[in-house]
Amino acid sequence: MPPCGESNPPTGRFVRAGRGASLGSMSCIFCKIAAGEAPADVVYQDDRVLAFRDLAPQAPVHVLVIPREHVDSADELEDPDVAAALLSGARKVAQLEGLTAGYRLVTNVRTHGCQSVGHLHFHVLGGAQLGGSLAG
């Protein structure tokens, strides 16, 4: 993930990601991706979540998992079914990507937390031993 304030230039291979999104705001890029109106390299999708590759990967595997309905951030997440779907989607991504040795699951919240897109998303990072010392 780039430092706060840096943008990610588009790169890589993309496919359309349609399938019944509940849209919060069509100015939200993740809502557009969920609606199939913006491209994404989709890894996994079901009726509640969509997972696609990050444009600026910070690990060999870097996939974003988003709810299809618009939720601004983890602070606004009130529906336990959406929370469960996000965690289940992250686990399915890890399985599909072969992250059997482990992975990191991260979400950033608001400006001081370096949230770069105002739509709740989890980063699934793995594919190599991850550095850094995070409490855990």
C-alpha angles and dihedrals in degrees: 000000000000120000116274113289098023118115128221114237114220114260139150139036120324141193129185116263109205128150119124108307121187100226126216101178130356089212087066110094092210091053088052091050091048090051092050092245095115126042126254137166096244119210100172139357140174135162093286107034143029125204124196139163118273114246092226105036118204094191135026086267116036115161129167119219115200135177112245089228117069115260115165098217144326088281090064096044106115103150111089090200091060090048091051092047091052093050092045090048091051090051091049091050090051090051094047091048093048096242093159094142091058143274142216122249114199138171125183120213123212128316100314089047090054095246102170099184121045094227121090112258138164122216115220106200127181147098094121139036104290118223131217132070113260122169109258 
